[in-house]
Amino acid sequence: MITIDEFRLIRDYVEKHCGIHLSDDKTYLVETRLTTMMFEQGCNTFGDLYNRAVLDKTHTLRDKIIEAITTNETFWFRDIHPFSILTELVLKQYADEIAAGKRNKIRFWCCACSTGQEPYSIAMTFLEFIRHYPRLKPENIEILATDISSTVLFLGKLGRYDNLAITRGLGEEYRDRYFVQNNKIWTISDEVKKMVRFQKLNLQESFNHLGKQDIIFCRNILIYFSLEFKQDILKRIAALLRPGGYLFLGASESIIMYTQEYEMQRHAMGLYYQVK
Ligand SMILES: C[S@@+](CC[C@H](N)C(=O)[O-])C[C@H]1O[C@@H](n2cnc3c(N)ncnc32)[C@H](O)[C@@H]1O
């Protein structure tokens, strides 16, 4: 069983390196997620595992601990509203600007992309949109998908999903249009795959080098961070968005209480934020 001192060491270590804040009632979570690793590493206690991670100059063990603690839950078209807002409002606005020669690209950043369902859902939304708006081409959109975890990025790049993952949020029509089936595995089509670029990025680090973005999906990740870290990320995201740029959060997330940089907007049943 993990001791309270071991829990606190690991909790502080995790927060220092990825921002995830674990409250005192998460001892069980740390214990269950790290037990196999503890034995695989030949350690007898969680304290030994912690010491080994701290001494590991390659950071391999540190990354493994972070991967074990993070939650990668995701599915296609999660919460649906962000994607209908894209179609009904955001893409329409940018498509008009492209048609008027005011811009030629729409830049998306999906900043905690997990295994790819979210950025690929954005790509499919765009492909559906241009079926009715043929003046736009897939080249008019750039989707950057980032995550702290090398494992989820690898899986996202592969774009292969089993029978269970494929059904979660995805209708048969899109499945048949945008995936190729091989036995029990569904692979995202090249048309969709080539629209998304995956890259490793820890949100604790500077992301200025990504350049200005039009739309940022930062969904179902802020809930894991401390108030200070949330405020810090939201400030930096606001600085990265072009004036009037869009921020989408998870359905259960709200930021209005701790940031002044955004205007909350409503569309049909969904919410989105625009940088002031
Ligand atoms: C619950 S998933 C959300 C996936 C997707 N955005 C969605 O809403 O379906 C959270 C993701 O955030 C990633 N993550 C956790 N800490 C991070 C950090 N400091 N920087 C970047 N990504 C992080 C995890 O690896 C995980 O894949």
The ligand as a Gaussian input file, in Angstrom:
#p B3LYP/6-31G(d) Opt

LIG

0 1
 C       -8.918000      13.254000     -21.294000
 S       -7.828000      13.401000     -22.676000
 C       -8.760000      14.552000     -23.665000
 C       -8.685000      14.209000     -25.135000
 C       -9.516000      15.109000     -26.060000
 N       -9.113000      16.503000     -25.938000
 C      -10.982000      14.962000     -25.783000
 O      -11.594000      15.889000     -25.231000
 O      -11.562000      13.928000     -26.124000
 C       -6.535000      14.422000     -21.962000
 C       -5.194000      14.377000     -22.735000
 O       -4.345000      15.404000     -22.209000
 C       -2.996000      14.957000     -22.245000
 N       -2.197000      15.753000     -21.297000
 C       -2.137000      15.664000     -19.940000
 N       -1.269000      16.563000     -19.442000
 C       -0.788000      17.262000     -20.495000
 C        0.142000      18.324000     -20.629000
 N        0.755000      18.884000     -19.554000
 N        0.427000      18.779000     -21.874000
 C       -0.174000      18.240000     -22.967000
 N       -1.054000      17.222000     -22.911000
 C       -1.368000      16.749000     -21.690000
 C       -3.117000      13.472000     -21.885000
 O       -1.995000      12.752000     -22.348000
 C       -4.430000      13.071000     -22.579000
 O       -4.195000      12.487000     -23.832000

